[in-house]
Amino acid sequence: MKPFVARTAAPAAKAVLRQATAIKPKREKASDGLLPSQAHINQNPKSDHNTGFAVDLTHDPKGGIDCLDIYEKLKADKRVKYLIFQGKIWSAQNGELKYKGINQHNKHLHISIKETCGYDTSPWFPWLGTPTTINKVKAAIKPKPKKKENK
């Protein structure tokens, strides 16, 4: 049986990336992620990425997104189901444990969101400051796909 895969990520998951970009517009985004690739689905068919309730945030301390700090601070956020970063997994239920998965999440922070909080887009990073209006707009705009050149 094929695992369920959402067509779109939950608003709360999208908000993580949009808010991080609005606050720190020059941050790296290489390891950002919402929905899974087929390889990820095959590797982890029960991942919260499949349901749209997970997000990966690129670790970029130089760009203002220090996932070590965010990992610690998001432990207090009631929307968080669990966090994975640098070989550790944390949940309110189990506390912090050694993460035994293949990907140790050294380049990004994995945030799994409780299904009951999927529409809660309140600020994820209030300690990082408030984004300017223009940065909020830029972060919400989706880039258009590149047009193919006619040859």
Number of C-alpha atoms within 10 A of each C-alpha: 3 7 13 11 19 15 10 14 21 24 15 25 28 21 21 22 22 20 23 24 21 22 22 19 18 14 18 18 17 12 15 16 20 23 24 21 12 12 9 14 18 12 12 15 17 14 18 23 28 24 20 25 28 30 28 25 24 24 25 19 13 10 12 16 22 16 22 16 10 19 21 11 13 17 17 10 12 11 21 20 20 22 24 25 24 18 15 17 21 21 15 14 8 9 10 14 12 13 16 10 13 8 12 17 20 17 18 24 24 26 25 22 25 16 17 9 17 18 14 15 16 11 14 20 17 11 9 13 10 15 18 11 10 10 18 18 12 15 21 16 10 7 8 6 6 6 6 6 5 4 3
